[in-house]
Amino acid sequence: MADPVPEPVFDALARGGGGDAAAAHLRAAQFGKHLLLLRRVVDAARGAGHPDADRARDAYDLLARVQELAPARVRPVLRHPGVGVWARRTALSLAGHRPEPPRVSGLVAVAAAAALRGGAEARLEVPADGPTAPLPSLGRALVGTGAGPSGGGRVLFETAGGRAVLRAGRGPEILVPEDPHEDAPGWHALRRLAVEHRGRRLSLLLDDQDPDRMPGADLVARRLGPAELAHWRATLADAWRLLVDHHWTVAAETVGTVVTLTPITSPGGRAHTSATARHAFGNLGLSTPPGATLLALTFAHEVQHAKLTALLDLVELTLPEDGSRFYAPWRPDPRPASGLFQGVYAHLGVAGFWRRHRYTVHGEAAARAHADFAHWRRSTADAAAALADSGRLTPEGKRFLALTDRTLRSWLTEPVPAQAETAAGAAARAHRARWLELHG
């Protein structure tokens, strides 16, 4: 196996899990990716002669000093999903691969957030985003119109003694609170969602404001209100108890991979939707969770996507795109091999969730859980077989899928009630019939 992924980690991931060890390996790789992207922004800005190249270099030097002094306190800034998204977009824009202007000065905001977290003294001009000045991983200052044309789009940031103030033009000073994840006058925090059960703690940030939080998703275009925030916290607490008690591998991998939750809209009147973005490792987008079971299932599903997308930065599992498309039992549209691979791995997590959950509930809930397990184990195994026969896998992809398929095949031997098996078969046939009507 290739050096970037130790064989035991690769095999554990392929079988569907991996736990703490696999999550730690992927998290470290993504952290290194963010560091490389930040350096790339500095070098590309200088090479392109960008007017903010010197500011970016100075910010990078400050960031390096603070990281050396307080690496543990600075790591949440550098690991923040929005930092990776911004750095990648900026590097691509500087290279001419994206149409929007590069936001090179965003590196100053990253350095400012790191200085505050690391307890370093700094005086910087951070970029404004409309009437706000975002500090990645922390929140945003509501600086008003002073950061507009008359302010040159810059906001003065100063930190000393572990506290920071921001001011746009001649506007009032905005003091970042001692706990930057709590709201204060003129300050909108990235609010913390922290839950604990049986000694296992999960601490996430609710990111409903970072401009780079979830590329490609239909974002909720406002901050959540107090009642909505209370609902998210209560539902997360209930879901966390369910995961810790019955889905401990999912719980461990959630702690190891998820950093932020971002509210998104649910299209077409659907009850719930969720998403991950390839280059926003650590962020999970989801609509308002209707209940604990569905939220726990969302983690089981989306953490699989997060693991696989992080692995794909280290190992190629499919061959380059050639236009081939395949049936996916969970989608209305034909999928390329790479998309089908993602779906197989994610629905391995879905099937695994229902496999355990069916024994934790009773009555009608248990009947539905048995049917869901029967449906997703068979549909995912069939999709894995189609992917194996596609001719679109690399040698590493074949090895990975073979281990995934071994897990699925072992689940196919587990007994389920006859009624659940019948319902699962009917649902699968109905989906394929609709798909064939559309695509032939």
GUSE-788589 format. One record per residue (C-alpha): residue in one letter; x, y, z. Coordinates in steps of 0.05 Angstrom, whole numbers, padded with zeros to 5 digits, always signed. Example, Ala and Ser with C-alpha at 12.3 -4.5 7.8 and 13.67 -1.06 7.14 Angstrom:
BEGIN
A+00246-00090+00156
S+00273-00021+00143
# end
This chain:
BEGIN
M+00000+00000+00000
A+00023+00070-00015
D+00061+00107+00040
P+00009+00163+00050
V-00039+00113+00081
P-00014+00056+00126
E-00043-00011+00105
P-00081-00022+00171
V-00114+00046+00165
F-00131+00035+00092
D-00161-00033+00105
A-00201-00009+00166
L-00230+00048+00125
A-00247+00001+00067
R-00285-00045+00113
G-00328+00015+00132
G-00299+00038+00198
G-00231+00059+00222
G-00249+00092+00287
D-00201+00139+00324
A-00138+00117+00288
A-00165+00127+00217
A-00198+00193+00235
A-00133+00218+00265
H-00093+00200+00203
L-00142+00234+00156
R-00147+00295+00201
A-00072+00303+00202
A-00068+00297+00126
Q-00122+00351+00117
F-00086+00396+00167
G-00023+00389+00125
K-00063+00405+00063
H-00087+00470+00094
L-00016+00490+00111
L+00007+00477+00040
L-00051+00517+00012
L-00035+00577+00056
R+00037+00576+00033
R+00013+00569-00039
V-00029+00632-00032
V+00032+00672-00009
D+00077+00646-00065
A+00024+00653-00119
A+00006+00724-00098
R+00079+00744-00102
G+00087+00709-00169
A+00026+00744-00198
G+00046+00812-00171
H-00018+00818-00132
P-00024+00885-00095
D-00037+00848-00029
A+00023+00802-00037
D+00065+00838+00016
R+00006+00839+00065
A-00003+00764+00055
R+00070+00751+00067
D+00071+00791+00131
A+00008+00756+00154
Y+00039+00688+00139
D+00101+00706+00179
L+00057+00726+00238
L+00018+00662+00231
A+00081+00620+00232
R+00107+00655+00294
V+00042+00646+00332
Q+00036+00573+00311
E+00106+00560+00337
L+00089+00592+00404
A+00020+00562+00415
P+00009+00505+00365
A-00050+00473+00402
R-00088+00539+00408
V-00075+00558+00335
R-00093+00491+00306
P-00169+00503+00308
V-00159+00564+00263
L-00116+00528+00213
R-00161+00467+00213
H-00225+00507+00204
P-00262+00483+00141
G-00273+00553+00114
V-00198+00567+00116
G-00185+00509+00069
V-00240+00530+00022
W-00217+00602+00020
A-00144+00583+00009
R-00160+00534-00047
R-00205+00584-00083
T-00154+00639-00076
A-00096+00597-00101
L-00138+00574-00161
S-00159+00646-00176
L-00087+00670-00174
A-00069+00615-00224
G-00126+00636-00270
H-00168+00574-00258
R-00228+00610-00226
P-00264+00671-00253
E-00272+00711-00188
P-00218+00759-00163
P-00171+00727-00113
R-00183+00747-00041
V-00111+00747-00020
S-00122+00791+00041
G-00163+00735+00072
L-00096+00710+00098
V-00093+00771+00143
A-00159+00750+00176
V-00132+00680+00187
A-00070+00709+00220
A-00112+00755+00263
A-00155+00697+00288
A-00091+00658+00303
A-00061+00716+00341
L-00122+00722+00384
R-00126+00648+00398
G-00052+00643+00410
G-00048+00703+00458
A-00001+00742+00413
E+00000+00818+00405
A-00016+00842+00335
R-00041+00903+00297
L-00070+00887+00228
E-00119+00912+00177
V-00166+00854+00164
P-00212+00852+00103
A-00285+00870+00108
D-00342+00828+00080
G-00396+00879+00069
P-00413+00910+00136
T-00376+00855+00175
A-00305+00834+00189
P-00301+00757+00194
L-00248+00723+00236
P-00245+00650+00213
S-00265+00598+00265
L-00287+00653+00314
G-00342+00698+00287
R-00351+00767+00256
A-00351+00839+00279
L-00410+00881+00257
V-00370+00942+00234
G-00425+00974+00193
T-00413+01018+00133
G-00347+01045+00158
A-00312+00987+00122
G-00344+01006+00056
P-00314+01050+00002
S-00293+01104+00051
G-00259+01052+00095
G-00224+01020+00036
G-00253+00952+00054
R-00206+00945+00114
V-00218+00941+00188
L-00166+00955+00242
F-00154+00895+00287
E-00113+00899+00350
T-00100+00846+00403
A-00065+00850+00469
G-00070+00811+00534
G-00112+00758+00501
R-00168+00807+00480
A-00181+00839+00412
V-00217+00900+00386
L-00238+00918+00316
R-00256+00986+00287
A-00275+01009+00217
G-00257+01081+00200
R-00283+01127+00254
G-00335+01077+00278
P-00339+01050+00349
E-00292+00998+00375
I-00320+00927+00377
L-00291+00884+00432
V-00287+00809+00419
P-00314+00776+00482
E-00269+00735+00527
D-00303+00673+00500
P-00307+00690+00425
H-00360+00636+00416
E-00410+00677+00455
D-00448+00736+00424
A-00433+00807+00449
P-00450+00878+00427
G-00426+00883+00355
W-00401+00811+00354
H-00434+00751+00320
A-00400+00689+00346
L-00394+00621+00314
R-00435+00590+00370
R-00412+00526+00403
L-00454+00462+00405
A-00424+00419+00460
V-00454+00354+00486
E-00429+00298+00531
H-00453+00229+00548
R-00419+00174+00588
G-00354+00212+00588
R-00353+00222+00512
R-00355+00295+00491
L-00372+00325+00423
S-00358+00399+00412
L-00378+00430+00346
L-00387+00500+00319
L-00451+00523+00286
D-00425+00560+00225
D-00482+00600+00196
Q-00441+00659+00172
D-00371+00644+00144
P-00372+00663+00070
D-00333+00600+00052
R-00370+00551+00097
M-00403+00503+00047
P-00388+00511-00027
G-00445+00492-00074
A-00498+00484-00020
D-00564+00522-00014
L-00547+00559+00050
V-00596+00586+00100
A-00584+00660+00088
R-00589+00683+00160
R-00566+00666+00229
L-00608+00618+00269
G-00651+00650+00323
P-00651+00631+00397
A-00708+00580+00391
E-00676+00547+00330
L-00609+00544+00365
A-00641+00511+00426
H-00674+00459+00381
W-00607+00442+00347
R-00573+00435+00415
A-00627+00391+00444
T-00631+00347+00383
L-00556+00340+00381
A-00554+00319+00454
D-00606+00265+00441
A-00570+00241+00378
W-00504+00239+00414
R-00532+00194+00468
L-00557+00147+00414
L-00490+00145+00379
V-00449+00135+00443
D-00495+00080+00469
H-00504+00041+00404
H-00459+00067+00348
W-00393+00078+00383
T-00350+00075+00319
V-00392+00129+00287
A-00387+00170+00351
A-00311+00165+00351
E-00306+00183+00277
T-00353+00242+00286
V-00308+00270+00340
G-00248+00259+00295
T-00274+00288+00231
V-00331+00338+00242
V-00314+00409+00263
T-00374+00451+00242
L-00448+00444+00225
T-00477+00490+00172
P-00553+00501+00164
I-00575+00489+00092
T-00644+00489+00059
S-00682+00425+00043
P-00702+00426-00031
G-00768+00404-00060
G-00805+00399+00005
R-00761+00343+00031
A-00764+00331+00106
H-00688+00332+00114
T-00625+00339+00072
S-00551+00337+00086
A-00486+00347+00048
T-00411+00349+00052
A-00365+00387+00005
R-00301+00356-00023
H-00256+00413-00002
A-00290+00432+00063
F-00266+00374+00106
G-00297+00378+00174
N-00360+00415+00155
L-00427+00380+00152
G-00486+00416+00120
L-00556+00397+00141
S-00626+00424+00145
T-00661+00432+00211
P-00658+00362+00243
P-00728+00337+00257
G-00706+00287+00310
A-00649+00250+00343
T-00652+00186+00302
L-00648+00222+00236
L-00592+00267+00261
A-00553+00206+00285
L-00564+00173+00216
T-00539+00238+00184
F-00473+00231+00221
A-00468+00157+00201
H-00479+00177+00128
E-00439+00241+00121
V-00379+00219+00162
Q-00370+00164+00110
H-00367+00218+00056
A-00318+00258+00097
K-00272+00199+00107
L-00273+00180+00034
T-00261+00251+00007
A-00202+00259+00055
L-00174+00192+00032
L-00181+00213-00041
D-00131+00269-00028
L-00081+00213-00014
V-00101+00155-00059
E-00136+00152-00126
L-00191+00100-00125
T-00223+00112-00194
L-00194+00125-00263
P-00200+00193-00297
E-00270+00212-00320
D-00288+00182-00388
G-00363+00197-00392
S-00387+00130-00365
R-00450+00132-00323
F-00482+00081-00276
Y-00546+00067-00239
A-00545+00087-00166
P-00603+00061-00123
W-00605+00125-00082
R-00605+00176-00139
P-00653+00196-00195
D-00595+00210-00243
P-00539+00167-00273
R-00473+00174-00236
P-00400+00171-00256
A-00357+00118-00224
S-00328+00167-00174
G-00398+00188-00152
L-00422+00116-00148
F-00361+00100-00104
Q-00381+00157-00057
G-00452+00131-00054
V-00432+00060-00040
Y-00387+00081+00017
A-00438+00129+00047
H-00494+00078+00043
L-00450+00026+00075
G-00454+00074+00135
V-00530+00080+00126
A-00539+00004+00125
G-00493-00004+00185
F-00534+00047+00224
W-00600+00011+00212
R-00566-00056+00226
R-00553-00035+00298
H-00613+00011+00307
R-00664-00044+00293
Y-00647-00077+00358
T-00653-00013+00400
V-00726+00003+00384
H-00792-00035+00386
G-00857-00042+00349
E-00867-00003+00285
A-00800+00033+00293
A-00765-00034+00295
A-00803-00059+00233
R-00783+00003+00194
A-00710-00004+00217
H-00708-00077+00195
A-00737-00057+00127
D-00687+00000+00120
F-00629-00047+00137
A-00654-00099+00087
H-00662-00047+00033
W-00596-00011+00040
R-00553-00073+00050
R-00580-00104-00015
S-00581-00039-00056
T-00511-00020-00033
A-00484-00090-00047
D-00514-00088-00117
A-00484-00020-00131
A-00416-00045-00106
A-00421-00104-00154
A-00436-00057-00212
L-00377-00013-00192
A-00331-00073-00188
D-00351-00091-00260
S-00345-00020-00286
G-00273-00023-00308
R-00264+00046-00277
L-00225+00029-00214
T-00151+00036-00199
P-00115-00022-00165
E-00124+00014-00098
G-00197+00024-00115
K-00206-00050-00129
R-00173-00068-00063
F-00215-00018-00024
L-00281-00040-00056
A-00266-00113-00045
L-00262-00102+00030
T-00325-00058+00028
D-00361-00113-00009
R-00338-00165+00041
T-00373-00125+00096
L-00436-00119+00056
R-00437-00193+00037
S-00431-00213+00110
W-00491-00169+00126
L-00532-00203+00072
T-00530-00267+00112
E-00562-00235+00174
P-00635-00253+00184
V-00690-00201+00179
P-00765-00210+00184
A-00798-00233+00119
Q-00842-00172+00116
A-00781-00127+00120
E-00747-00165+00063
T-00810-00159+00021
A-00816-00084+00034
A-00743-00074+00017
G-00750-00112-00049
A-00811-00072-00068
A-00776-00005-00054
A-00715-00026-00095
R-00757-00048-00154
A-00799+00015-00153
H-00736+00060-00153
R-00705+00023-00211
A-00769+00024-00251
R-00774+00100-00243
W-00701+00107-00262
L-00710+00064-00325
E-00770+00106-00346
L-00725+00167-00344
H-00660+00139-00371
G-00673+00073-00405
# end
